[in-house]
Amino acid sequence: MIRPRRLTPFLAIVGLCALAAPALAIQQTATFSIVAYDSVTQELGVAVQSKYFSVGSAVPWVKAGVGAVATQANVNVALGPQALALLAAGMSAPDVMRALAATDTSWAGRQVGIVDAQGRAVNWTGPRCMDWAGGETGPGFAVQGNILAGPAVTAGMARAYRETKGEMAERLIAALEAAQAAGGDKRGMQAASMVIVKKGAGVWLNNDVVCRFQVDDQENPFKELRRIVENWNKGGRGGPVRPRQK
């Protein structure tokens, strides 16, 4: 649970968010993730993989026209909605990160990535995160991970995202696959998730969700996530291709 410290007027809104947040269980979630914003399509997305069951239920937080957040390591899931609320209030990603740090008494154990709807990206790796832990930022994206094989994991993610062409879904999954190729999570593989949003771009009426895919428990979650993405693309991004009835 986040407990507010003494607040400056600039951070008053953060204190209100912290006071309103419910008491939530905090667990160690080793993983690697990417948060991203596409300035051409205005899509915002998060992709994540971990040797942790159903990692997509804890790490990714995203809101169309606002920003994308990944919260991991010594996880406090309240940081996700709090960060989005601060972004929606007009704060930049770097300012939001500073605001979260000012109100979180366990900040040294957190790992967080944030990108806003202007493409400003920032991440944080606390000194108490388990080795190897770190990250990298670039134009419109941030990658981060903990309990990884080494720095080549996040470096590979960043390179793959920058160099891969095509839609955001393809770039995000390429980043995850590059991370795994460099050693990934030292404990192995289990779950993966991808969420992409854009104002009014959802398949259904009044929906901003471009896609929301979650692989909860697979020997090779990358293979399954790519299969889902490719099937989704074949279906015109409106759903999986279904076999014709005989």
C-alpha positions in Angstrom: 0.0 0.0 0.0 1.3 3.5 -0.8 1.4 5.8 2.1 1.6 9.6 1.4 4.5 11.5 2.7 4.6 15.3 3.1 3.4 16.7 -0.2 4.3 19.8 -2.1 1.3 21.6 -3.8 2.5 20.2 -7.1 2.1 16.7 -5.8 -1.2 17.1 -4.0 -3.1 15.2 -6.6 -0.8 12.2 -6.1 -1.5 12.2 -2.4 -5.2 12.0 -3.1 -4.7 9.1 -5.5 -2.6 7.3 -2.9 -5.2 7.8 -0.1 -8.0 6.5 -2.4 -6.1 3.4 -3.4 -7.1 0.1 -1.8 -4.7 -2.1 0.1 -3.3 -4.5 -2.4 -1.0 -7.5 -2.2 2.5 -6.9 -3.3 4.5 -9.6 -5.0 7.8 -10.0 -6.7 7.2 -10.2 -10.5 10.4 -10.7 -12.5 9.7 -9.9 -16.1 10.6 -7.8 -19.1 8.3 -5.4 -20.7 7.9 -2.5 -23.2 5.7 0.5 -23.2 5.3 2.4 -26.5 3.6 5.2 -28.4 3.3 5.4 -32.2 3.3 9.0 -33.3 1.9 8.1 -36.7 -1.1 6.0 -35.6 -1.4 7.4 -32.1 -1.6 3.9 -30.7 -0.3 3.2 -27.2 0.7 -0.3 -26.2 2.3 -2.5 -23.6 3.8 -6.0 -24.1 5.3 -8.2 -21.3 6.7 -11.7 -20.7 7.5 -13.5 -17.4 8.0 -16.7 -15.7 5.0 -15.7 -13.6 1.5 -17.0 -14.1 -0.9 -14.6 -15.8 1.6 -11.7 -15.8 -0.8 -9.7 -18.0 -3.1 -9.2 -15.0 -0.5 -7.2 -13.0 2.0 -5.4 -15.3 0.3 -3.6 -18.2 -1.9 -0.5 -17.8 -2.9 1.6 -20.8 -5.5 4.3 -21.7 -6.1 5.7 -25.1 -5.0 9.2 -25.6 -3.3 9.2 -22.2 -0.4 6.8 -21.8 0.9 3.3 -21.1 2.5 2.0 -17.9 4.3 -1.2 -16.9 4.7 -1.9 -13.2 6.8 -4.9 -12.1 9.5 -6.3 -9.8 8.2 -5.7 -6.2 4.7 -5.0 -7.7 2.2 -2.5 -6.4 -0.5 -2.7 -9.0 -2.0 0.5 -7.7 0.9 2.4 -9.4 -0.7 1.6 -12.9 -4.0 3.3 -12.5 -2.4 6.1 -10.4 0.1 6.8 -13.2 -2.7 6.9 -15.8 -4.7 9.3 -13.6 -1.8 11.7 -13.3 -1.1 11.5 -17.1 -4.8 12.2 -17.8 -4.5 15.2 -15.5 -1.9 16.7 -17.8 1.4 15.6 -16.2 4.3 14.3 -18.5 5.7 10.8 -18.1 8.8 12.1 -16.3 6.8 14.2 -13.9 4.5 11.2 -13.2 7.5 9.1 -12.4 8.8 11.6 -9.9 5.3 11.9 -8.3 5.0 8.2 -7.8 8.5 8.1 -6.3 7.6 10.9 -3.8 4.6 8.9 -2.4 5.9 5.3 -2.5 7.7 4.1 0.7 8.9 1.0 -1.1 10.1 2.7 -4.3 13.6 1.1 -4.0 12.0 -2.2 -4.9 9.9 -1.1 -7.9 10.5 -1.2 -11.6 8.2 1.0 -13.7 8.1 2.1 -17.4 5.9 5.0 -18.6 5.2 6.6 -21.9 2.7 9.4 -22.5 0.6 10.4 -25.5 3.2 12.8 -26.6 5.8 10.0 -26.8 7.8 11.1 -23.7 9.2 7.9 -22.2 10.9 7.2 -18.9 11.7 4.2 -16.7 12.9 3.4 -13.2 14.7 0.4 -11.7 15.1 0.5 -8.0 18.3 -0.6 -6.3 16.5 -3.4 -4.6 15.4 -5.1 -7.8 17.0 -8.5 -8.3 19.9 -8.8 -10.7 20.1 -8.4 -13.5 17.7 -5.4 -13.6 17.7 -2.3 -15.8 16.2 -0.7 -18.9 16.5 1.7 -21.8 14.4 4.5 -23.3 14.1 5.8 -26.8 11.8 7.9 -28.9 8.3 6.9 -27.9 9.2 3.8 -25.9 10.8 2.4 -22.8 12.0 -1.2 -22.1 12.7 -2.6 -18.7 13.3 -6.0 -16.9 14.5 -7.7 -13.8 16.0 -11.1 -13.0 17.2 -11.2 -16.5 20.1 -13.0 -18.2 21.9 -9.6 -18.5 21.8 -6.2 -20.2 21.7 -7.7 -23.7 18.0 -8.5 -23.0 16.8 -5.0 -22.8 19.3 -3.8 -25.4 17.9 -6.4 -27.8 14.3 -5.3 -27.0 15.1 -1.7 -27.8 16.9 -2.5 -31.0 14.2 -4.8 -32.3 11.5 -2.2 -31.6 13.4 0.5 -33.3 14.3 -1.6 -36.4 11.1 -3.6 -36.9 8.7 -2.2 -39.6 5.0 -2.5 -39.6 2.1 -2.2 -37.1 2.7 -1.7 -33.4 1.6 -5.3 -32.6 4.4 -6.7 -34.8 7.0 -4.3 -33.3 6.0 -5.2 -29.8 6.1 -8.9 -30.3 9.5 -8.5 -32.1 10.8 -6.8 -29.0 9.7 -9.6 -26.8 11.2 -12.2 -29.0 14.5 -10.4 -29.2 14.6 -10.2 -25.4 14.1 -14.0 -25.2 16.7 -14.6 -27.8 19.2 -12.7 -25.6 18.4 -14.9 -22.6 15.2 -13.4 -21.3 14.0 -14.1 -17.7 16.6 -16.2 -16.0 13.9 -18.4 -14.5 12.4 -19.3 -17.9 9.1 -18.7 -19.7 5.4 -18.9 -18.8 3.1 -16.0 -19.6 2.9 -13.1 -22.0 0.5 -10.3 -22.7 0.0 -7.5 -25.2 -2.5 -4.5 -25.1 -2.8 -1.8 -27.7 -5.3 1.1 -27.6 -6.3 4.1 -29.7 -9.3 6.4 -29.4 -12.3 4.9 -31.1 -10.2 2.2 -32.8 -11.8 -0.8 -31.1 -13.8 -3.4 -33.0 -16.9 -2.7 -31.0 -18.9 0.5 -30.6 -17.4 3.0 -28.1 -14.3 0.9 -27.6 -10.6 2.0 -27.7 -9.1 -1.5 -27.5 -7.2 -2.3 -30.7 -6.2 -5.6 -29.2 -5.8 -7.3 -25.8 -4.1 -10.7 -25.9 -3.1 -12.7 -22.8 -1.2 -16.0 -22.7 -1.4 -17.1 -19.1 0.5 -20.4 -18.9 2.4 -21.8 -21.8 5.7 -23.6 -22.3 6.5 -21.1 -25.0 4.3 -18.1 -24.6 6.0 -16.3 -27.5 5.0 -18.9 -30.0 1.4 -18.7 -28.8 1.3 -14.9 -28.7 2.7 -14.7 -32.3 0.1 -17.3 -33.4 -2.7 -15.1 -31.9 -1.4 -11.9 -33.5 -1.0 -13.5 -36.9 -4.5 -15.1 -36.8 -5.9 -11.7 -35.7 -4.2 -10.0 -38.6 -5.5 -12.6 -41.0 -9.0 -12.0 -39.7 -8.8 -8.3 -40.7 -7.9 -7.4 -37.1 -11.5 -8.0 -36.1 -10.9 -11.5 -34.6 -9.4 -14.8 -35.4 -9.9 -16.6 -38.7 -12.5 -19.3 -38.2 -12.8 -22.4 -40.3 -15.7 -22.5 -42.8 -18.6 -24.7 -41.9 -19.0 -27.7 -44.1 
